[in-house]
């Protein structure tokens, strides 16, 4: 059962989470009215560039983690140390996402946002668990378990 979570469900959850991030970035970039001229709050280009780079790195890390968890051929082709570090960093990122969702759920009033926060915590928790378990397997040098 846990093998199904680690090999099949976690990559799908990561892909869904990546699509969520990309859609939110698209919406905040193109669908928000430009009021900088009215508010005199033009943002610096270097800050936006750094933000965009960080988002791209996070999305690529999440996509790579999904491939790493979901494909035995890719998993076997990557050195164990690289695989363990990549998945450990991804797990830390997922814990940070879960904490952010928890903070949102605690501060906000009960409603649809609370449901989304609880779902986000569950998804991030499942992904973090899968990454930690897979990183542990990589560090131990254990052969990957056969998929059911």
Secondary structure, 3 states (H helix, E strand, C coil): CHHHHHHHHHHHHHHHHHHHHHHHHHHHHHCCCCCHHHHCCCCCHHHHHHHHHHHHHHHHHHHHHHHHHHCHHHHHHCCHHHHHHHHHHHHHHHHHHHHHHHHHHHHCCCCHHHHHHHHHHHHHHHHHHHHHHHHHHHHHCCCCCCCC
